[in-house]
């Protein structure tokens, strides 16, 4: 069997990370190494490399001799990610007012149009990635494109809460209108208005997400004791 371990490891990491953030792999579910070895036609080495990277982001829990499981969402870490994200995005949108171009505004309008299509089609699970494209575009306009890299690293548990909140009636429609308000402020090159619009957007979105903590308690790590190696294994099976 031939493979380029780093390249395959990156592919597996990106696939699993996206599946975990989108909740295609639910918190607490087992990850069977052999399944991904078969799917990607690799040995266990690149799979384990990918899982180790995910463990470093607290997206999976690896229990030797027991198995690997998708981690439950940490509300504490998600809240920390929100605080970091808000601080960076407020600065980002202020700076974007100094550099915004007609082409940049057209790009943001096109992204919002995609959001409206997603809502009309009921594809709520796809909204998060388009939402990220909107915020990443503003980060690029700010002149500090690496800001989005830091935000992405900080908000991974927050992203899972964002996905949980997507089906809340009217939530994403409101988010879309808040995005439009941010674009209007950018169009006016008004940093104070842009900052306010961004704060309103992020704060109100987090308030909806925080409601998931009570509604979906079983998916959060704070609702249960951390299982230790040798303890009973969560439902879903063991790695072979």
C-alpha positions in Angstrom: 0.0 0.0 0.0 1.5 3.3 -1.0 0.7 6.6 0.6 2.2 10.0 1.4 1.6 10.2 5.1 1.6 14.0 5.6 -0.8 14.6 2.6 -3.1 11.8 3.6 -3.0 12.9 7.3 -4.0 16.4 6.3 -6.9 15.1 4.2 -8.2 12.9 7.0 -7.7 15.7 9.5 -9.7 18.2 7.4 -12.4 15.6 6.7 -12.9 14.7 10.3 -12.6 18.3 11.6 -15.4 19.4 9.2 -17.5 16.4 10.1 -17.1 17.2 13.8 -17.8 20.9 13.5 -20.9 20.3 11.3 -22.0 17.7 13.9 -22.1 15.0 11.2 -20.1 13.1 13.9 -22.0 13.8 17.1 -20.3 14.5 20.4 -19.6 11.2 22.2 -19.7 9.1 19.1 -16.9 6.6 18.5 -14.3 7.0 15.7 -13.1 3.7 14.4 -9.6 3.9 12.9 -10.1 1.0 10.6 -13.1 2.7 8.9 -10.9 5.6 7.9 -8.0 3.4 6.9 -10.4 1.7 4.5 -12.0 5.0 3.3 -8.7 6.7 2.5 -6.8 3.5 1.6 -4.1 4.2 4.2 -2.4 2.5 7.1 -3.2 3.5 10.6 -0.3 6.0 10.8 -1.9 9.0 9.0 -5.2 8.3 10.7 -3.5 8.5 14.1 -1.6 11.6 13.1 -4.9 13.3 12.1 -6.6 12.2 15.4 -3.7 13.5 17.4 -4.1 16.9 15.8 -7.8 16.8 16.6 -7.0 15.8 20.2 -4.8 18.9 20.5 -7.9 21.0 19.5 -10.0 19.1 22.1 -12.2 17.8 19.3 -11.6 14.1 20.1 -10.8 12.2 23.3 -8.3 9.4 22.9 -8.4 6.7 25.5 -5.6 4.1 25.1 -7.0 0.5 25.0 -10.5 1.9 25.0 -11.1 4.0 21.9 -11.3 7.4 20.3 -14.5 9.4 20.7 -15.7 12.8 19.4 -15.4 15.2 22.4 -18.4 16.8 23.9 -18.7 20.5 23.4 -17.1 22.6 26.1 -19.3 25.6 26.9 -16.4 27.2 28.8 -14.0 26.9 25.8 -16.7 28.0 23.5 -17.3 31.1 25.6 -13.6 31.9 25.7 -13.5 31.5 21.9 -16.4 33.9 21.6 -14.6 36.6 23.7 -11.5 36.2 21.6 -13.5 36.3 18.4 -15.5 39.4 19.3 -12.3 41.3 20.3 -10.6 40.5 17.0 -13.6 40.9 14.7 -14.5 44.3 16.2 -11.0 45.5 15.4 -11.1 43.8 12.0 -14.3 45.5 10.9 -13.0 48.9 12.1 -9.9 48.6 10.0 -11.9 47.3 7.1 -13.7 50.6 6.9 -10.3 52.2 6.0 -9.6 49.8 3.1 -13.0 48.6 1.8 -13.4 48.8 -2.0 -16.3 48.5 -4.3 -15.1 45.1 -5.3 -15.0 44.1 -1.7 -18.5 45.3 -1.0 -19.7 43.4 -4.1 -18.1 40.3 -2.7 -19.9 40.7 0.6 -23.2 41.3 -1.2 -22.7 38.1 -3.2 -22.1 36.1 0.0 -25.2 37.5 1.5 -27.1 36.5 -1.6 -25.8 32.9 -1.2 -27.0 33.0 2.4 -30.5 33.9 1.3 -30.5 31.0 -1.2 -29.4 28.6 1.5 -32.2 29.8 3.8 -34.8 29.5 1.0 -33.6 26.0 0.2 -33.6 25.0 3.9 -30.0 23.9 3.8 -29.2 25.2 7.2 -26.3 22.9 7.7 -24.4 24.7 4.9 -24.9 28.2 6.4 -21.9 28.1 8.7 -19.3 27.8 6.0 -20.8 30.7 4.0 -21.0 32.7 7.3 -17.3 32.1 7.8 -16.6 33.2 4.2 -18.3 36.5 5.0 -16.3 37.2 8.1 -13.1 36.0 6.5 -13.6 38.5 3.7 -13.9 41.3 6.2 -10.7 40.1 7.8 -8.9 40.3 4.5 -10.2 43.8 3.9 -8.8 44.9 7.3 -5.3 44.5 6.1 -4.7 41.9 8.8 -5.6 38.6 7.0 -3.9 36.5 9.7 -6.6 37.6 12.1 -9.0 35.1 10.6 -6.5 32.3 11.2 -6.4 33.1 14.9 -10.2 33.4 15.1 -10.6 30.0 13.4 -8.3 28.4 15.9 -10.1 30.0 18.8 -13.7 29.3 17.8 -13.8 25.6 17.1 -16.1 24.7 20.0 -18.1 27.8 19.4 -18.6 26.6 15.8 -20.3 23.4 17.0 -22.6 25.5 19.1 -23.3 27.7 16.0 -24.3 24.5 14.1 -26.6 23.5 17.0 -28.3 26.8 16.9 -28.9 26.8 13.1 -32.4 25.3 13.3 -33.7 27.8 15.9 -36.6 29.4 14.1 -35.8 32.8 12.6 -32.2 32.8 13.9 -30.3 32.6 10.6 -32.7 34.9 8.9 -31.9 37.5 11.6 -28.2 36.8 11.3 -28.4 37.4 7.5 -30.0 40.8 8.1 -27.3 41.6 10.7 -24.7 40.8 8.0 -26.4 43.3 5.7 -26.2 46.0 8.4 -22.5 45.4 8.7 -22.1 45.8 4.9 -24.1 49.1 5.0 -21.8 50.4 7.7 -18.7 49.4 5.6 -20.3 51.1 2.6 -20.5 54.3 4.6 -16.9 53.9 5.7 -18.2 54.5 9.3 -16.0 52.6 11.8 -18.2 53.3 14.8 -21.3 52.1 13.1 -19.5 49.0 11.7 -18.2 48.2 15.2 -21.7 48.5 16.7 -23.2 46.4 13.9 -20.6 43.7 14.5 -21.1 43.7 18.3 -24.8 43.4 17.9 -24.4 40.6 15.5 -21.9 38.6 17.6 -23.6 39.2 20.9 -27.1 38.3 19.8 -25.8 35.2 18.0 -24.0 34.0 21.1 -27.1 34.5 23.2 -29.0 32.1 20.9 -26.1 29.7 21.0 -25.9 29.8 24.8 -29.5 28.5 24.9 -28.2 25.3 23.4 -26.4 24.6 26.6 -29.7 23.9 28.4 -31.6 22.5 25.4 -28.9 20.0 24.4 -27.2 19.3 27.7 -26.0 15.8 26.9 -23.8 17.2 24.1 -21.8 19.3 26.5 -18.8 18.1 28.5 -19.7 20.2 31.6 -22.8 18.0 32.2 -20.8 14.8 32.8 -17.7 13.6 34.5 -14.7 13.1 32.2 -14.4 9.5 31.5 -10.9 8.1 32.3 -9.1 5.2 30.6 -10.4 2.0 32.1 -13.8 3.5 32.9 -17.0 2.3 31.1 -16.8 3.2 27.4 -19.4 5.6 25.9 -22.0 3.9 23.7 -20.7 3.5 20.2 -18.0 0.8 20.5 -14.3 0.4 20.7 -11.5 0.9 18.2 -10.2 -2.4 16.9 
